[in-house]
Amino acid sequence: MRDPMAAETAGPKPGTAAWWLAREDEPARQRRRRSLTLEAILDASMTLLDTGGAAALTMRNLAEALGCTQASLYRHVRNREELVTLLVDRALDVASSAPPEDADWAGKAAWSARLFREHLLRHPGVASLLRGTERLGPNSLAGVQYSLELFIGAGLGPRLASAASSALATFVIGSVHFNLGLDVSDSEESRHRRLLYRSRDASALPLLVEHADVLSEVGSDDVFEAGLTALLTGFRVLIEREGGTRD
């Protein structure tokens, strides 16, 4: 039997440049129903993510949460992949927050990186959907523009500025992924980690045993700040090497 949704799901892969361009040219008829808007769908999707994680974000659950049919959802998004693409891009609107005006490029980059990380930690469901996501939606591109202004303004050419921007975003997302589900502020977890380190074979793992007390207290904030400092230090080296030239 022919799949009635086959024609609806054909086309460019959601999230690609071709998909975003095609969506801009899409007839308004697909979003004509006033009783159910795309914004309402994305709001409900974010609630499902925050309360139940990525596994809870299904078209069936979403329809139930909105009190509509799945067919109604398909008037706005062709499938879950499109829904996730749009939801992730909207969740990245933190780029609209302005950094301190008196900060230099490094201060602004650090401020934005911390803000992005805090946002993802508040919405871990969104973070879990960011694996390999291309930054091509309107909010994502606004973030890219902001980063390019920082790094090109600091002295990098556009190629290196783009690479630095992506490297910083990748680091922030990766730092959140690595710590999802781990409560680093839990004193019991630190205590058990200390006991685990101390109980290892000192001949095989001498540094873990010797520094058990200190290592057990190292949390995700420490790891993030060390990595952020290292990245910004490396970017300064690149800027000095560029010598203010442009590609």
C-alpha positions as CSV (number, residue, x, y, z in Angstrom):
1,M,0.0,0.0,0.0
2,R,1.3,3.5,-0.9
3,D,2.4,5.5,2.1
4,P,0.1,8.6,2.2
5,M,3.0,10.6,3.8
6,A,5.5,9.6,1.2
7,A,5.0,12.7,-0.9
8,E,5.1,14.9,2.2
9,T,8.4,13.5,3.4
10,A,10.2,13.6,0.1
11,G,12.7,16.4,-0.5
12,P,16.0,17.7,1.0
13,K,17.2,16.4,4.3
14,P,15.9,18.6,7.2
15,G,18.7,20.9,8.5
16,T,20.6,21.1,5.2
17,A,21.1,24.3,3.3
18,A,18.8,23.0,0.6
19,W,16.1,22.3,3.1
20,W,16.2,25.7,4.7
21,L,16.1,27.4,1.2
22,A,13.2,25.2,0.1
23,R,11.3,26.0,3.3
24,E,11.6,29.7,2.6
25,D,9.9,29.1,-0.7
26,E,7.2,26.8,0.7
27,P,3.6,27.9,0.1
28,A,1.9,29.4,3.1
29,R,-0.9,26.9,2.7
30,Q,1.0,24.4,4.8
31,R,0.7,26.7,7.8
32,R,-2.7,28.1,7.1
33,R,-4.6,26.7,10.1
34,R,-4.9,29.4,12.7
35,S,-6.0,27.2,15.6
36,L,-2.6,25.4,15.6
37,T,0.5,27.4,14.9
38,L,4.1,26.4,14.5
39,E,5.0,28.4,17.5
40,A,2.5,26.5,19.6
41,I,3.9,23.2,18.3
42,L,7.5,24.2,19.2
43,D,6.4,25.4,22.6
44,A,4.8,22.1,23.4
45,S,7.8,20.2,21.9
46,M,10.2,22.1,24.3
47,T,8.0,21.2,27.2
48,L,8.1,17.5,26.2
49,L,11.9,17.7,25.9
50,D,12.3,19.4,29.3
51,T,10.0,17.0,31.1
52,G,10.7,13.7,29.4
53,G,13.8,14.1,27.3
54,A,14.4,13.3,23.6
55,A,12.6,10.0,23.8
56,A,9.4,11.7,24.8
57,L,9.4,13.9,21.7
58,T,7.2,11.9,19.4
59,M,4.5,13.0,17.0
60,R,2.0,11.0,19.0
61,N,2.9,12.6,22.4
62,L,3.0,16.0,20.8
63,A,-0.5,15.6,19.3
64,E,-1.8,14.4,22.7
65,A,-0.2,17.4,24.5
66,L,-1.7,19.8,22.0
67,G,-5.1,18.1,21.9
68,C,-5.0,17.7,18.2
69,T,-4.5,14.9,15.6
70,Q,-1.1,13.9,14.2
71,A,-2.5,14.9,10.8
72,S,-2.8,18.5,12.1
73,L,0.9,18.5,13.0
74,Y,1.9,17.4,9.5
75,R,0.4,20.5,8.1
76,H,3.3,22.4,9.8
77,V,6.1,19.8,9.9
78,R,6.4,16.8,7.6
79,N,8.0,14.5,10.2
80,R,9.9,14.4,13.5
81,E,13.2,15.2,11.8
82,E,11.8,18.5,10.5
83,L,10.3,19.2,14.0
84,V,13.7,18.6,15.7
85,T,15.5,20.8,13.2
86,L,13.2,23.8,13.8
87,L,13.1,23.2,17.5
88,V,16.9,23.1,17.9
89,D,17.3,26.3,15.8
90,R,14.7,28.2,17.9
91,A,16.4,27.0,21.1
92,L,19.7,28.6,19.9
93,D,18.3,32.1,20.1
94,V,20.6,32.8,23.0
95,A,22.7,34.7,20.4
96,S,20.2,37.6,20.8
97,S,21.5,38.3,24.3
98,A,24.1,41.1,24.2
99,P,27.4,40.6,26.0
100,P,29.0,43.4,28.2
101,E,30.0,46.3,25.9
102,D,33.2,47.0,27.8
103,A,34.6,43.5,27.3
104,D,37.2,42.7,24.6
105,W,36.7,39.9,22.0
106,A,37.9,37.2,24.4
107,G,35.7,38.5,27.2
108,K,32.7,38.5,24.9
109,A,33.5,35.1,23.5
110,A,33.8,33.7,27.1
111,W,30.6,35.4,28.2
112,S,28.7,33.9,25.3
113,A,30.2,30.5,25.7
114,R,29.1,30.4,29.4
115,L,25.6,31.7,28.5
116,F,25.2,29.0,25.8
117,R,26.4,26.3,28.2
118,E,24.0,27.4,30.9
119,H,21.2,27.4,28.4
120,L,21.9,23.9,27.4
121,L,22.3,22.7,30.9
122,R,18.8,24.1,31.7
123,H,17.5,22.2,28.6
124,P,19.4,19.0,28.4
125,G,16.9,17.5,26.0
126,V,18.0,20.2,23.4
127,A,21.6,19.4,24.1
128,S,20.9,15.7,23.3
129,L,19.6,16.7,19.9
130,L,22.6,18.7,18.8
131,R,24.7,15.8,17.6
132,G,26.0,16.8,14.2
133,T,23.4,19.5,13.7
134,E,24.3,22.0,11.0
135,R,24.0,25.6,12.1
136,L,22.0,26.9,9.2
137,G,18.7,28.1,10.6
138,P,17.9,31.8,11.2
139,N,18.9,31.8,14.9
140,S,21.9,29.6,14.3
141,L,23.1,31.9,11.5
142,A,22.6,34.9,13.8
143,G,25.0,33.2,16.2
144,V,27.5,32.5,13.5
145,Q,27.3,36.2,12.4
146,Y,28.0,37.2,16.0
147,S,31.0,34.9,16.3
148,L,32.4,36.0,13.0
149,E,32.2,39.7,14.1
150,L,34.1,38.8,17.2
151,F,36.9,36.8,15.6
152,I,37.3,38.9,12.4
153,G,37.2,42.0,14.5
154,A,40.0,40.5,16.6
155,G,42.2,40.0,13.6
156,L,41.4,36.6,12.1
157,G,40.7,36.1,8.4
158,P,37.2,34.8,7.6
159,R,38.3,31.2,7.1
160,L,40.0,31.0,10.5
161,A,37.3,33.0,12.1
162,S,34.7,30.5,10.9
163,A,36.8,27.6,12.1
164,A,37.3,29.3,15.5
165,S,33.5,29.9,15.8
166,S,32.7,26.3,15.1
167,A,35.4,25.0,17.4
168,L,34.1,27.1,20.3
169,A,30.5,25.9,19.7
170,T,31.6,22.3,19.4
171,F,33.5,22.6,22.7
172,V,30.5,24.0,24.5
173,I,28.1,21.4,23.2
174,G,30.6,18.6,23.9
175,S,31.2,19.8,27.4
176,V,27.5,19.5,28.1
177,H,27.1,16.1,26.4
178,F,30.0,14.7,28.5
179,N,28.3,15.7,31.8
180,L,24.6,15.0,31.1
181,G,23.2,12.8,33.9
182,L,26.1,13.5,36.2
183,D,25.5,15.7,39.2
184,V,28.9,17.1,40.0
185,S,27.6,19.0,43.0
186,D,26.6,15.8,44.7
187,S,28.8,15.4,47.8
188,E,28.1,11.7,47.9
189,E,29.3,11.2,44.3
190,S,32.5,13.1,45.2
191,R,33.0,10.9,48.3
192,H,32.5,7.7,46.4
193,R,34.8,8.9,43.6
194,R,37.5,9.6,46.2
195,L,37.1,6.1,47.7
196,L,37.2,4.6,44.2
197,Y,40.5,6.4,43.4
198,R,42.1,5.5,46.7
199,S,41.2,1.8,46.3
200,R,43.0,1.4,43.0
201,D,46.3,-0.4,42.6
202,A,48.9,2.3,43.3
203,S,51.5,0.5,41.1
204,A,49.2,0.7,38.1
205,L,47.4,4.0,38.8
206,P,49.8,5.9,41.0
207,L,48.6,9.5,40.2
208,L,44.9,8.6,40.8
209,V,45.7,7.2,44.2
210,E,48.1,10.0,45.2
211,H,45.8,12.8,44.2
212,A,42.5,11.2,45.0
213,D,41.3,14.0,47.3
214,V,41.9,16.7,44.7
215,L,40.7,14.7,41.7
216,S,37.4,13.8,43.4
217,E,36.5,17.4,43.7
218,V,37.1,18.3,40.0
219,G,33.7,19.1,38.5
220,S,32.3,20.0,35.1
221,D,32.7,23.7,35.8
222,D,36.4,23.2,36.4
223,V,36.7,21.2,33.2
224,F,34.7,23.7,31.2
225,E,36.7,26.7,32.4
226,A,40.0,25.0,31.8
227,G,39.0,24.1,28.2
228,L,37.6,27.6,27.5
229,T,40.8,29.2,28.7
230,A,42.9,26.9,26.6
231,L,40.7,27.6,23.5
232,L,40.9,31.4,23.9
233,T,44.6,31.2,24.5
234,G,45.0,29.3,21.3
235,F,42.8,31.8,19.4
236,R,45.1,34.6,20.7
237,V,48.1,32.7,19.1
238,L,46.2,32.4,15.8
239,I,45.4,36.1,15.9
240,E,49.0,37.1,16.5
241,R,50.1,34.7,13.7
242,E,47.6,36.3,11.3
243,G,49.0,39.7,12.1
244,G,45.7,41.4,11.4
245,T,45.6,40.2,7.8
246,R,42.4,39.0,6.1
247,D,42.0,36.0,3.7
